[in-house]
Every structure is written in structure tokens, then in C-alpha cells.
Amino acid sequence: MEIFINYATLVAFVGYSSGLAVQIRKLIKRKSSEDISMWEISLRYISGILLLIKVISLRDMFLIGGQGAFSLLFSVHVFLVIKYRSIARS
């Protein structure tokens, strides 16, 4: 049962990260982040970091790998949003 839970968690992280990768691709293609709320981004970023801290405390390698990869991908998303927002303002 534990192996099922581990792989289900991994699949969930892959699915969640795939959705974010599509958003990043759209951001790069449009070169605009005007329709993205910084409040929402900030809330998701803080939540993701808190979740990563919790997952690290559990010492579950599947969770750490998945959440670590997601946090890295989300950091790229935040960077692109800030980059394109500053370009639009200048």
C-alpha cells in the first residue's frame, strides 16, 4: 500500500508541475504577465515553501523530490512574471 501512495504522490506532483509548465510556456510566448495577480503568486509561493519545509521534516524522498522540483519550477514562474511585469512598466 505504501508504494502505491508513493507513486500516486509522484504522479500528482508531475501532473501539478505539468500545469505550471504550460503556464510558463504561455508566459514566454506572450511575453506578458499583466493578467497574473502578484497576490496570488505570492500566496502560492509562500505556501509552496512552507509545504517544502513540512515535507523535508517528514524525510520522505518521494515527497521531497516532488515538492523540490515543483518549488524550483514555481520559482522560474515567479521570476518570469516579475521579469515581464518590469518590462511592461518600462
HELIX and SHEET records of a PDB file:
HELIX    1   1 GLU A    2  ARG A   30  1                                  29    
HELIX    2   2 MET A   38  LEU A   58  1                                  21    
HELIX    3   3 MET A   61  ARG A   89  1                                  29    
END                                                                             
